[in-house]
Amino acid sequence: MNYLLVGIGGIVGSLLRYYLGVFTHSWWDYDFPLGTLIINLIGCFALGWITTYIIKLKLLHPHILAGIGTGLIGSFTTFSTFSVETVTLIQHRLWSMAFLYVVLSLFGGLLMSWLGYQVGKRAASKFQEKGEKAS
């Protein structure tokens, strides 16, 4: 069951990444790989949130969590595309753009993961408080 849910999540995540990449490419006509940056930052936030809110509250079965975390978010985000796009920027001698992309991806990803964690932590606390008041 775990393999099936990770596979389904992988299909959904990769399609979401593809569509978001097409969407951002249609309105962004510069060398900077904005689509991949946005995708990876969203994924960092989502995984940070899921690992604190959903897992702490035990709202979903572990197989479903694996499908979402490893399958969906793992296939939605893309380190390999980030790496290839960085090398391409360097090969085209767009040093400052490559540097900016790496810095924004690294620190932006860490920041988004932390924000997702914080949002999830607060949401879990509020959810638990509501449960205690209801009892």
N, C-alpha and C positions, 0 to 999 in steps of 0.2 A: 504494500500500500504506500509506503514511504517513497519508493522509486516512482510510482505512478504520479503521486502528487507533486514531487519535485519536477518530473517531466512536464506535467501540465503547467506548473508555475513557470518553467523555463520557456515554454511556447508563448505563454501570455507576456512574460517579461521581454522576450526578444522582439515580439511584435510591437509592444508599446515603445520600445527603444527605436525600432525602425520608423514607426509613424511619427514619433516626436522628432527624430532626426530629419525626416522629410519636411515636417512642418517648420522647424527652425531654419532649415536650409533655404526654404522658399522666401523667407523674409530677411535672411542674413547673408549678404553677398560679400563677405570679407574672408581673408585667409584664416582668421582666428576661429578655431573649432568650438564655437559657442554651444552648439547642440550637445556635443559630448560632455562639455563642462556642466551644462544644466542637468543632463541626465544623471551624471555621477553625483552631483550635489543633492538632487532629489533622492537618489538611492541611499546616500549616506544618512540623510535625515530620516528617511523611512525605516531603515534598519536600526538606527539609534532609538527611534520611537517604539518599534515593535519589540526590541529586546528588553525594554523597560516596562512598557504598559501591558502589552498582551501577555508576555511570558510571566510577569509578576502576578497578574490576576488569574492566570491559568484559565483564560477564556476559551482557548482553542486547544485541540488535541496536538501533541507534539508532531505528528505526521503532517498536519496542516501547517504548523509553524515552519517545518522544514520546507514544505512546498512554497510558502511565501518567502521565507528568508533566503534559502539557498536557490530555489527554483526561480521564482519571480524576480526578486531583487537582484539575485546573483546574475541572472541573464539580462536584466534591465541595465545594470551598470556594466562598464566595460573598461578594464585596465588595459587590455591589448589595443583597443582603438586609441585610447589616450596615449599610449606609448608610440604607436605608429604615427599619429598626428604630430606628436612632439618631434620625432625624428624627421618627418617631412618638413616641418617648419625650420629645423636646423639645416637640412639639406638645401632649402631655398634661401638660406642665410638670413632668416627672419629671427635673429637671435633674441631680440627683446620680446617678440611675441611668444617665442618658445619659453623663455624664462617666465614671462607673465602667466602663461598657461600652466606651467608646472607649479608655480607658487600658488595660484588661485585654486588649482586642483587639490594640492596637498593641504594647504591651510583652510581653504574653503570646505573641503571634505571633512577635516577634523572639526571645524566649527559647526557644520551642519549635523554631524554625528552627535556632538555635544548638545546642540539645541534639541535634536530629536530625543535624546536621553532625558533632558530637562523637562520637555513637554510631556513625555511619557511618565516620568516620575511624578509630576504634578497631577496629571490626569489620574494616575493610579491612586494617589493619596486621596483625591476628591471622591473617586469611586468607592474606596474603602470606607471613607467617612460617611457616605450616604448609606452604605450597608450597615454600619454600626448604629446610625440613627434610626434606621428602619427596624432594627431588632429590639 
